[in-house]
């Protein structure tokens, strides 16, 4: 459904994408995982017709995003990083505007608007101006605006960045629902947990290249299990030791700590994106301490 | 491309229909008008400014300018254009906000012309400022403005005013595209708001210092004022009208070329 072949892109002197190939099958949820500046948004912008690739091709449903941009635009829905909602209008007015711009007419505009307000839990605030909305509400509205039409391909660029835990959970539920309908979804995220929770497949992007491609479980296996963190009296991190998630691994990790640290506090935390990169961008290394 | 459908079993999702040719412009004009109504300060300014200017110029300065008491007849076109300039300047901010908040990117990923957003702001501004113009004329009539225009001349006067509003709004829209932030957008256009004071709008050019007279004479507002004043007072000034039409046309062309270039640069495919 989505197909990228050898795409390069540079902005001025900065080479943002250095030969990206990727394929997303119909109905698949793909997560692009990477730190700020890895090129995630540029990939989304190329696929959503906002940015032209310098080299290579990108196709959606077999249509070239440069040559057949208008036809591509009929098939996609996009939720970008900045909430693209109109703060001066109410939620309802925002939805009606998008519905009319998407070719809906008359009664269909009203019914679709009501449906989406309901589905995104915005009915009670439908007549309030969006400028007074919380971050979570804005993001829900943003997503609702993108889904005015049941587009076969949906792009979500860091859909939960800046949201609190509860809003994030709500949004995850909604995205999960999309997947259930057979929509093809490409989402970008900086959170391993998010990719794990939502995606069928994860691509790790670093420095404009794809450095890993696989199911979330496979990726996590590469990273290992939780990380043992040793803290001193001032709660400063003294050492971090990745484990493979097994009891034996945890014991080995603890064994590397000598008695000099016997009074230190020990905590376990889930692997972070940093750990993923450490595991993926360095040559295969045994569990090593620190960074 | 992989053709094997994997998990998909749900009903086929719909495609986005391209809206009718005029729908985007209509939707964006409606949006612009809603913005106008929602922006309380701008709306208050659009009503208060003409009223206050009218009262100040007639009652405070009027006696000194023209002791016979007919200054109001002279000053109405100047006040109309001053207010139109203020009203139009909001377009720069509105356009800039659209360009910098990300909403333009949403529209650009849809099968609609991106420039319809600009058309919406410009047309909404013209409608808003024609309402402000009507207020100026209404207040003027209440305090002794006695135009002697025929219906056709009224129409011509309004036509000239509408044309000027379109021209100056287009320039403000382009300024909104050029500015890096909404604050910048409202700053850059400031100089344009002084043009009416340097014209024959408030005092005859002959009363200005000699070095200033050529400036006042050769800027767009002066022929425009003379043209509108001529129509309102039932004595059309054909020469000024042609010059004013040429100015408006030139300004609109410049705004479209400059604005189009900026729009392609900032909201085109990079």
Interface residues (C-beta under 8 A of the other chain):
Chain A: X1 X3 X11 X23 X25 X26 X27 X28 X48 X49 X50 X51 X52 X59 X62 X66 X70 X71 X73 X74 X75 X76 X78 X80 X81 X82 X83 X84 X85 X86 X88 X89 X93 X97 X100 X101 X102 X103 X104 X129 X145 X146 X149 X150 X151 X152 X179 X180 X181 X182 X183 X200
Chain B: X1 X2 X4 X5 X6 X7 X8 X9 X10 X12 X13 X14 X15 X16 X17 X18 X19 X20 X23 X24 X27 X30 X31 X34 X35 X38 X39 X101 X102 X103 X105 X106 X107 X108 X109 X110 X111 X112 X269 X270
